[in-house]
Amino acid sequence: MPKGTVIIDDERCKGCGLCLVFCPEDVLEMSEELNRSGYRVACMKDPESCIGCALCAQACPDIAIEVYRDKKPAKGNNGEDR
């Protein structure tokens, strides 16, 4: 399965929690930390379980989430990593 990385812009996040609801792998949680506006923001609690589906980013009404998929190394003709 592809692995992903979720980047959350703490200052754009308003703590609505929609990203938590839509995450199929239960990767996110609400932080105890507050942003400058006083909102508890989302953060990754289990980065190793992220599959990079980007459903969290699609659900975010504040466009505060970016998701990057980690690429697998290219394989040579003999099956070895390049």
N, C-alpha and C positions, 0 to 999 in steps of 0.2 A: 504494500500500500504506500502511496506517496505520503511523505511527511510535509507538514506545513508550519509556517510561522505566522502568528497573528500579531500585528502591530496596532496598538490602540492609542489614539491621540487623546491623552488625559484631559486636555482643556476643551476638546469638542464634545467629549462624552458627558451625557446628562444623567447617566445611571438608570436608564429605563429598564434594563435587563432583557430586552428582546434578543440580544445576541446569545444570552444564556439559554433561552427557551428554544432557539433554533439550532443550537449546536448538537449534532447527533452523537458526539463522543463525550459530552459533558466536560469539555476542556476549560471552560471559563467560569469565573466566579466574580462576585463583587468584592472589591478591595475595601479594607478598613480605612484606607487613606482617602482624603478628600482633595478634590482639585480646587483651583482658585475660586470657583463659583460655589463651592460647598457641596458638590455632588460626590457620592461614592462612585468610583469608576470601575469598569470591568477590567479584569486582568486574567492572564493565563494561570490556571492552577495545575494543569497537567500537560505541559508542552509536548511531551513524548507521545501523547495520544492524538494530537492534532493530525488530521488527514488532509488538510488543505482544501476542504470543500468550499470554503468562502460563504457558507450560508449565514454566518454571523455578520459579515460585511454587507451582504444583500439585505439583511433585516434591519440594519442600523439606520434609523431615520436621520441621524446627524452626520452621516458619512465620516465617522470617527475611526473606522476599522479598515485596515489593509491586510490582505492575506497573500503570503508568498509561498509557493510550493518549492520544496527542495528538489533539485533535479538529481536523478540517478546518474552515476558516471557512465560514459559511453563505453560500450563493449567492442573490442577488436574482433577480427575474424576468428580468432582461436578462443574467444570467450573471456579473455583477460581484460581487466580494466585498463583504459588508456591513461 
